[in-house]
Structures are given as structure tokens and as C-alpha cells.
């Protein structure tokens, strides 16, 4: 087989060619040969990372959950953490007892333990279906990666709580973002050791022999970029430029949340723009509301190595009396163009009906963000694919 299948980023990127080492050789355990560099630009599609890139594989013959030492990068409150589940059982072989290896960016790793039995999983719990219907048993254990503290809450409590970052219930996981919580946490798969999956299937014998010693630590200690990777949109979030991250909706109208930036890729694939919604100005006009959106942006063209100086662009007037507006925005020319044309970075839509207004930005080829005001200063150029 000339090409190694990319299990890590199968939903979002392609694979680069790598040479396969001879079976059962020491070279077959070479970690670096399996690293694939992903594009950091994410499209408008939510993804359950723990389903698409699970941290475990189930050994049905022996009814064992085997951690496969998948690496994740977790971004929360401007900080980045490397995370790896290294065990699912305690010393008495009781399941749902996690051991997690964690390292904040630039700091040494440490291990934490937390109990998160919940309802277990459908493979090993014969009472799984009824358990998931019982709110007293079907609970997650919530974890703050900065402090190492963990606790149990109801789903409702978690939806109001900003302290937690990641949570587990049996083998299921979720992050504090989207429909799960009010936070802005993001997670992305960093690396999966392909040597555990010859021909695409888990080799449980190999997992048992080499995963719990130096190999697991060696995987964790790989020098990988925790930042310029595709942080997936969490469940319930379908747009990279998500409304709560740039738009504040109140009884008296809309205002801008100007603290967040994005880097978007143009539809021609050769230009990049970093932008934020700087301000929204509104006034009543008869029975309608007329609105102006002002963007602040900088462009990096095909032959440029960095972004230009910042500029402002006030979009055409938006009236709530117009039921549907669809624009494609070309930052190069500061103009609204036909969406069939190439070169636009964003698509904007406004829907007004029965007194309710909905505004949305969609990306053309993908974006990175949100990036806060402090961090955007470090982005002097756009990451290349």
C-alpha cells in the first residue's frame, strides 16, 4: 500500500504521500513519518471531534476500551493545551476512570485522574438505553484544564457555566462551546499513531504491547504546532463567523462584538483577509430599521508575505423592510459582487420577517477564528495551506 490512510483529518483534509515501512520493523514505529500537516482553515460545518477522531478503540472480543493515544489541541480563554487520554480503568479494572495527560503550551506535562462513568457506553453496558433516559445517572464529569479540578453537573448547569473546558460521560466527550455550554472552547485532533492501525483496523495486540510505556509518552512529546490547525466547529455551531461571536442582539437592536477577529481565505484560494465587525449603527425609518455594518480589515494578496495596513469598509445600507439580502463581499475592491464570481471572501445574508431579523456571514473556502484583540497582533501574515 503506497499511501497511508489519514485517519486523523479524514473529514477536512487530504493526505500527503508517505512511504510505508516494512511490516514488524523498528522503522514501522517511526512517529515522524506519519505526521500530516492539516490546513488550519475551517469551513462552515460543525463536527463532533470525539466521534470523528475518537480517543479509543473498542476490543469487542475482550470487552476492553483501549486508548489509542490520539493527541488533541484544546484552545480555551486564549491558552492552548495538548491532551491525551492514556487510561480508562482504575487499579481495580473499573471502567470510566480516566487518566489524562495534559500539557499547557510551552510547559511540562502532568497527569490527572477523574471519574466519569456516566452511562458507560453501548458496547459494555446492557442497561445503556435506560440509563441515558435517567438524568440522575446520565451525567458528565466536567473538567477545568487550567486548575485540574473536576466535578459533576447537570446538562442545564453546564449550559450556564463557563468554568469547565472538557467533559466526559463514559466514552463520550464534549467541550464548553456551541450547544453544550456558554464557553468558546475549541478542540482539534493533532496526531494519531498509524502504527496502531495496520490496514485501517486497530491492532489490539500491538496496543497492549507498546502503548502503555515509552511509546505513549513519545507520542505526547512530539513537537507539534498547537495553534495553526483546524479547530472544528462544535455541535450546534454551523458557521465559523458565528453570530454570538460578532453580533450582540438586544431589545433595542443590534450592536457589534468588536473584540473578535477572523482570517478568511478568498474563493480564488490565493488571497487572505483578517477582519472584524467594528461597529453597527442603526436608526428607525418609519416602521423599518436601517443598519450600517462597518468592517475593519487587512488584506494579504497572492504575492504578499504579510497583511496590509488596516482599513475600514462600511457595507451598503441594510433595511429591515427588505425581506432577503444576499451579498458576496470582495475585500480587494471593497465591493459587493455576484456570488458566481471568484475572489470574494464572505457571503452575507439578511432575513427579515414578522419583526425578526437574522444576519449571517458564511465563508467561501474557510476561516480561522475567533481570534481576540490581543492575539490578532501576532498574526502579521496568514498561515499557508
KABELRA-V435079 format. One record per helix or strand of 2 or more residues. SS is the DSSP state (hx for helix, st for strand). FROM is the first residue (numbers start at 1). TO is the last residue. If there is no record, write none. Layout:
((SS;FROM;TO) (SS;FROM;TO))
This chain:
((hx;26;29) (hx;32;34) (hx;49;52) (st;56;59) (st;64;67) (st;71;76) (st;79;89) (st;95;104) (st;110;115) (hx;128;132) (st;140;143) (st;150;153) (hx;155;159) (st;166;169) (st;172;175) (st;186;191) (hx;194;196) (hx;198;200) (hx;204;210) (hx;214;220) (hx;243;246) (st;247;250) (st;253;256) (st;260;265) (st;272;285) (st;288;300) (st;311;314) (st;318;319) (st;324;330) (st;335;337) (st;346;353) (st;356;363) (st;367;372) (hx;373;376))
